[in-house]
Amino acid sequence: MMRLFINGLAASAGGGLTYLRNVIPHLARRTDVEATALLNSPLRREFGELPNISFVETVASSGVFRRFVHEQTTLPSLLRRSGSQVLLSTGNFALWNSPVPQILLSRNSLYTSADFRRDVRARRDYAIWADTLLKGWLARRSIGRAEITVAPSEAFAQELTRWAGKKVVSVHHGFDQGAFTSDPTPLPATVQQPLAEANDALRLLFVSHYNYYRNFETLFRALPILSNRLNGKKVKLFLTCQLNSTENPGSYRTDAASSLVSSLRSSESVAELGTVPYRSLHHLYRACHMYVTPAYAESFAHPLVESMSSGLPVVASDLPVHREICRDAALYFPGLSPDALAERVVQVHQSPELAEKLSGKGLSRAQDFRWDKHVDRLLLLAEELVTAPNRA
């Protein structure tokens, strides 16, 4: 029986929450593992009672560095009391002096991205630049502290290996098609209305909070180009965010992006839906014609798998991670070229045969990502550490 301790304090939004919401229930269904999960109070309440899982609840410390100090000072005693054999640290930063072997999940591509550092300097957002450098230093040192570091894609694992000088293992994140589409609750009326109003338009979708590395601006610049190349056919881009700094997590400023949309006279072509409940997202994917992403930094990109599972053709920036996840289920373009993005969208729109081919390949590819496979691989790595503790 494997005894695993999961440090989930870093999960507060986005991918971290998605990860724990899927992995913990899969662990609960196993008969060969007992797990203790350290979670903040709101997330703890979501799970209720689960077999084979013990929960330790705490009030989340505000700020990454306060949380880091809190973990370093309180986690060792919690680990000892739990009797756990292996620590799974899910939030990029390791426990410095863990009393048990440690698996570190590293999934933040911004710490290694030169493009991101150039971008924030160009925007004169020096606070984010300094914050990223300091967190990156901690993340790199953390890889050296953990016995095994796991990345969610092979492309990102190779990047981390070059960056930290220590071998990083790739274990794909999973996807649960049944859970993703199980809720019949329709989309909120505030989302249904703009979709209905765009019934005769080419409907593009981009699922993300606003941030710099997802490169929204290239997507906005592509819209008038698209309209011209499609002889004035209406194009509507649906965003799951608001171009308003107070409506997005983090400290990314949306003013420039909002001004760009207005200056390009694209405001009528952009629907800012705001956050769409995850249980209803499958309805939104299926209401659109194509998924587009111009991101210049990624470590996995769950929306790509969600869009493929929904049968959407994908147009994605030419990143190694995107090619790894989508393979031949997408068309790729140089990430900073709005002209190339528009050209790929036109290709798909004007060729029903190509759109159908991409859709079919995407449906097939999405089936390769499963959370049970991810959990199986993690437990094998944990078993390695227990049976060969001096492996590292």
Summary of the structure (lengths in Angstrom):
residues: 392
radius of gyration: 21.4
end to end distance: 22.5
largest distance: 67.8
contacts: 1304
relative contact order: 0.12
helix: 51%
strand: 15%
